[in-house]
Amino acid sequence: MMFDQGPHAVLRGGGVCVILKTPADDMPQVEYWGRDVAGSADGCPLSESALAALDAMTLKDTPPNKPDAAWRPSLIPQGAEGWAGRAGLEASRGDRPVYARWTHVETIADQSSITVTATDDVNGLRLIAALRITASGLVIARHTITNTADPVADQSVAQTVANAAEPLSVNWLDATLPMPKRVDTLTQFTGRWPLEKQPATAALPVGSVTRDCRRGKTGHDSPWMFIASVGTPRSQSGEIWACHLAWSGNQTYRVDNLPAHEPMLGAGELLGPGEVRLAPGESYTAPEVCFSYSSRGLDGIADRFHDWLRSLPGHVDVTAKPRPFTLNTWEAVYFNHDEATLKRLADRAAEVGVERFVLDDGWFHERRDDTRGLGDWVVDPEVWPAGLDGLAAHVHGLGMEFGLWFEPEMVNLDSDLAREHPDWILAAPEAVPCREDLSYRTQYVLDLANPDAYAHVRDQMAALVERLGVDYIKWDHNREVTEPMHDGHFGLHEQTEACYRLFDELKSRFPGLEIESCSSGGARTDAGILQHADRIWASDSNDPRDRVDIQRWTELIVPPEMIGAHVGPSPAHSTARATDLSYRAAISLTGCSGFEWNILECTDAEIDVLKSFVALYKELRRLLHTGRVMHADLKDPSLRARGVVNDDRTHAVWVVATTDNIRDWLAERLPVTGLDPARTYRVRMRREIGESHWGWVTPQWLTAAQEDGGFIAPGLLLGSVGLQLPNLWPMQAIVLEFEAI
């Protein structure tokens, strides 16, 4: 074995490349990940002589010298190769650690993927490490470890492998990629209910550093992404290296910033004690890790995720079915279900143009508050003596889809299910009931890895979907998963996989059924659940002041057509903050719009605005849900500006908003990026959201933009000089449309 030997493998896609060295019978080493340097102007790949020059340019020492630290850490870095950071794989048999020694390595690569099959006859291991690069330039890693030690069938291995009869315990299996030494800043996330996706930017920490999420789901305070940059990351410029774990269970994010190596970025599933114990022949496949490089700042990172998620089979096709304008009943009625009132609410919803009506929590057995009924997915005859059939038929008769709330992964102790099957609770027996001085929302987690529990939930949900013609499920997950004991062992991985399976089985059984993933708001918005859900609920806060930032950071990964963004009442139920309807409507346009509001209480004037706003959403949604998203880099901390432009750059919409008083009397200019500099555009201010307010002077272009003919300007000047913004008052917004003429 020799480091840095063998041929190169060059993966390319979407303006990104990964270059690896593939030595014989040794784990490949990543030489480069970043902007595509593997092609010349005529599209030819790098020559072997150029790749040899790259080797010499990047090696820290000259062969045959033997430095103490690895020349290049491998795809699965280990201490045996001179790597002093966190190992890519940690495993053991009994009380004996297992240190991988790859005795045979086979590499198969093409222009967009590499699959490495490494066997270790010393320890009885087989590792399949796979990287692929999507058409959008997203690099996705997926690794699988197998216990190949079989003391019965393979005596030669049994004689070699100490404790061969012991299961292989896997502590972790991470995916990593290197970054340049110039990276000096790390952005990660924290948050709370209902204030998710709060970025935290600081100096890149030194040493091997991990950050865990142990909430049993992605969690409000999950790291969510690690974003490495040179200086504070910007929206539209600068190089960024980021990683995201596509997994909805516990997580570990990692940075290894060591003196002898390039910084390493990575992630993996946070496994519980003894959770993965592989008998001979058994395998563990770690969740996918997504790596996104951008030379165009954060917007370039988001582009790669959006393009990838939009390309997946089963993703919502907004061309075939535009995203329906939704009314959800939670903040309208809470638990106070009354059929007559809800039918009147449906009538009003249809009147203003709503296309999907969703009945939230409170419809099922004994569910008068949040302490009872979870797990009993049958209609409560006391509140709904005639069942939900009448409401569902009424909603469908109005031309709207009918949606229904479930929390399939949860159970209350005060439920028929828990009384009949207490063994179906995902917890150590001594954890039920929980401490008297903790609430845990008066609910427990249902063990979906138990086939009987899984079938119970599936069949009860399926019966209602079939009987009522349910078009849409709002799937909630409110309790954190603590002490997840399944069949005597830590069972969170199996629980997460069962959740995914239930999503898929219901959607397969009922073609056209859509499912929204909600988790106390935005606590489960990762690229794992996004491969099964059709929509996510970004936050339980409908306060637009908070939502403007929550949605901005959520759409780093999630395409806007998958982000539920509803207009709520004023004052907001989550903050008691009062805001103008125009502000709430404008911020709602940055996602998949709807109402979370008892619009029966609206005035006639408000209803007129709601009708015009819903019509505007329907007019613009094709652009809003297919275009490329951009965020302006503005100096004033109180200003937000977000745009969407279509592929041929003939149509764009920007929402400009404030969160506070702007700092200077003269506001700054908005560079309208994304337009074609060779075209001329008509700029219009769309006033269907209601009236917006600013100071006593109005820029001349904005006066024209409010008139029928709009304001006419060349794309070159709109992008390079920009539009002088008005002095918007605090918590105000304007919607600007740009159309090529």
Rosetta blueprint (number, residue, H / E / L):
1 M L
2 M L
3 F L
4 D L
5 Q L
6 G L
7 P L
8 H E
9 A E
10 V E
11 L E
12 R E
13 G E
14 G L
15 G L
16 V E
17 C E
18 V E
19 I E
20 L E
21 K E
22 T L
23 P L
24 A L
25 D L
26 D L
27 M L
28 P L
29 Q E
30 V E
31 E E
32 Y E
33 W E
34 G E
35 R E
36 D L
37 V L
38 A L
39 G E
40 S L
41 A L
42 D L
43 G L
44 C L
45 P E
46 L L
47 S L
48 E H
49 S H
50 A H
51 L H
52 A H
53 A H
54 L H
55 D H
56 A H
57 M H
58 T H
59 L L
60 K L
61 D L
62 T L
63 P L
64 P L
65 N L
66 K L
67 P L
68 D L
69 A L
70 A L
71 W L
72 R L
73 P L
74 S E
75 L L
76 I L
77 P L
78 Q L
79 G H
80 A H
81 E H
82 G L
83 W L
84 A L
85 G L
86 R L
87 A L
88 G L
89 L E
90 E E
91 A E
92 S E
93 R E
94 G L
95 D L
96 R E
97 P E
98 V E
99 Y L
100 A L
101 R L
102 W L
103 T L
104 H E
105 V E
106 E E
107 T E
108 I E
109 A E
110 D L
111 Q L
112 S L
113 S E
114 I E
115 T E
116 V E
117 T E
118 A E
119 T E
120 D E
121 D L
122 V L
123 N L
124 G L
125 L E
126 R E
127 L E
128 I E
129 A E
130 A E
131 L E
132 R E
133 I E
134 T L
135 A L
136 S L
137 G L
138 L L
139 V E
140 I E
141 A E
142 R E
143 H E
144 T E
145 I E
146 T E
147 N E
148 T L
149 A L
150 D L
151 P L
152 V L
153 A L
154 D L
155 Q H
156 S H
157 V H
158 A H
159 Q H
160 T H
161 V L
162 A L
163 N L
164 A L
165 A L
166 E L
167 P L
168 L E
169 S E
170 V E
171 N E
172 W E
173 L E
174 D L
175 A E
176 T E
177 L E
178 P E
179 M L
180 P L
181 K L
182 R L
183 V L
184 D L
185 T E
186 L E
187 T E
188 Q E
189 F E
190 T E
191 G E
192 R E
193 W L
194 P L
195 L E
196 E E
197 K E
198 Q E
199 P E
200 A E
201 T E
202 A E
203 A E
204 L L
205 P L
206 V L
207 G E
208 S E
209 V E
210 T E
211 R E
212 D E
213 C E
214 R L
215 R L
216 G L
217 K L
218 T L
219 G L
220 H L
221 D L
222 S L
223 P L
224 W L
225 M L
226 F E
227 I E
228 A E
229 S E
230 V L
231 G L
232 T L
233 P L
234 R L
235 S L
236 Q L
237 S L
238 G E
239 E L
240 I E
241 W E
242 A E
243 C E
244 H E
245 L E
246 A L
247 W L
248 S L
249 G L
250 N L
251 Q E
252 T E
253 Y E
254 R E
255 V E
256 D E
257 N E
258 L L
259 P L
260 A L
261 H L
262 E L
263 P L
264 M E
265 L E
266 G E
267 A E
268 G E
269 E E
270 L L
271 L L
272 G L
273 P L
274 G L
275 E L
276 V L
277 R E
278 L E
279 A L
280 P L
281 G L
282 E L
283 S E
284 Y E
285 T E
286 A L
287 P L
288 E L
289 V E
290 C E
291 F E
292 S E
293 Y E
294 S E
295 S L
296 R E
297 G H
298 L H
299 D H
300 G H
301 I H
302 A H
303 D H
304 R H
305 F H
306 H H
307 D H
308 W H
309 L H
310 R H
311 S H
312 L L
313 P L
314 G L
315 H L
316 V L
317 D L
318 V L
319 T L
320 A L
321 K L
322 P L
323 R L
324 P L
325 F L
326 T E
327 L E
328 N E
329 T L
330 W H
331 E H
332 A H
333 V H
334 Y L
335 F L
336 N L
337 H L
338 D L
339 E H
340 A H
341 T H
342 L H
343 K H
344 R H
345 L H
346 A H
347 D H
348 R H
349 A H
350 A H
351 E H
352 V H
353 G L
354 V L
355 E L
356 R E
357 F E
358 V E
359 L E
360 D L
361 D L
362 G L
363 W L
364 F E
365 H L
366 E L
367 R L
368 R L
369 D L
370 D L
371 T L
372 R E
373 G L
374 L L
375 G L
376 D L
377 W L
378 V L
379 V E
380 D L
381 P L
382 E L
383 V L
384 W L
385 P L
386 A L
387 G L
388 L L
389 D H
390 G H
391 L H
392 A H
393 A H
394 H H
395 V H
396 H H
397 G H
398 L L
399 G L
400 M L
401 E E
402 F E
403 G E
404 L E
405 W E
406 F E
407 E L
408 P L
409 E L
410 M E
411 V E
412 N L
413 L L
414 D E
415 S L
416 D H
417 L H
418 A H
419 R H
420 E H
421 H L
422 P H
423 D H
424 W H
425 I E
426 L L
427 A L
428 A L
429 P H
430 E H
431 A H
432 V L
433 P L
434 C L
435 R L
436 E L
437 D L
438 L L
439 S L
440 Y H
441 R H
442 T H
443 Q L
444 Y E
445 V E
446 L E
447 D L
448 L L
449 A L
450 N L
451 P H
452 D H
453 A H
454 Y H
455 A H
456 H H
457 V H
458 R H
459 D H
460 Q H
461 M H
462 A H
463 A H
464 L H
465 V H
466 E H
467 R H
468 L H
469 G L
470 V L
471 D L
472 Y E
473 I E
474 K E
475 W E
476 D L
477 H L
478 N L
479 R L
480 E L
481 V L
482 T L
483 E L
484 P L
485 M E
486 H E
487 D L
488 G L
489 H E
490 F E
491 G L
492 L H
493 H H
494 E H
495 Q H
496 T H
497 E H
498 A H
499 C H
500 Y H
501 R H
502 L H
503 F H
504 D H
505 E H
506 L H
507 K H
508 S H
509 R H
510 F L
511 P L
512 G L
513 L L
514 E E
515 I E
516 E E
517 S E
518 C L
519 S E
520 S L
521 G L
522 G E
523 A L
524 R L
525 T L
526 D L
527 A L
528 G L
529 I H
530 L H
531 Q H
532 H L
533 A L
534 D L
535 R E
536 I E
537 W E
538 A L
539 S L
540 D L
541 S L
542 N L
543 D L
544 P H
545 R H
546 D H
547 R H
548 V H
549 D H
550 I H
551 Q H
552 R H
553 W H
554 T H
555 E L
556 L L
557 I L
558 V L
559 P L
560 P H
561 E H
562 M H
563 I E
564 G E
565 A E
566 H E
567 V E
568 G L
569 P L
570 S L
571 P L
572 A L
573 H L
574 S L
575 T L
576 A L
577 R L
578 A L
579 T L
580 D L
581 L H
582 S H
583 Y H
584 R H
585 A H
586 A H
587 I H
588 S H
589 L L
590 T L
591 G L
592 C E
593 S E
594 G E
595 F E
596 E L
597 W L
598 N L
599 I H
600 L H
601 E H
602 C L
603 T L
604 D H
605 A H
606 E H
607 I H
608 D H
609 V H
610 L H
611 K H
612 S H
613 F H
614 V H
615 A H
616 L H
617 Y H
618 K H
619 E H
620 L H
621 R H
622 R H
623 L H
624 L H
625 H L
626 T L
627 G L
628 R E
629 V E
630 M E
631 H E
632 A L
633 D L
634 L L
635 K L
636 D L
637 P L
638 S L
639 L E
640 R E
641 A E
642 R E
643 G E
644 V E
645 V E
646 N L
647 D L
648 D L
649 R L
650 T L
651 H E
652 A E
653 V E
654 W E
655 V E
656 V E
657 A E
658 T E
659 T L
660 D L
661 N L
662 I L
663 R L
664 D L
665 W L
666 L L
667 A L
668 E L
669 R E
670 L E
671 P L
672 V L
673 T L
674 G L
675 L L
676 D L
677 P L
678 A L
679 R L
680 T E
681 Y E
682 R E
683 V E
684 R E
685 M E
686 R L
687 R H
688 E H
689 I H
690 G L
691 E L
692 S L
693 H L
694 W E
695 G L
696 W L
697 V L
698 T L
699 P L
700 Q H
701 W H
702 L H
703 T H
704 A H
705 A H
706 Q L
707 E L
708 D L
709 G L
710 G L
711 F E
712 I E
713 A E
714 P E
715 G H
716 L H
717 L H
718 L H
719 G H
720 S H
721 V L
722 G L
723 L E
724 Q E
725 L L
726 P L
727 N L
728 L E
729 W L
730 P L
731 M L
732 Q L
733 A E
734 I E
735 V E
736 L E
737 E E
738 F E
739 E E
740 A E
741 I L
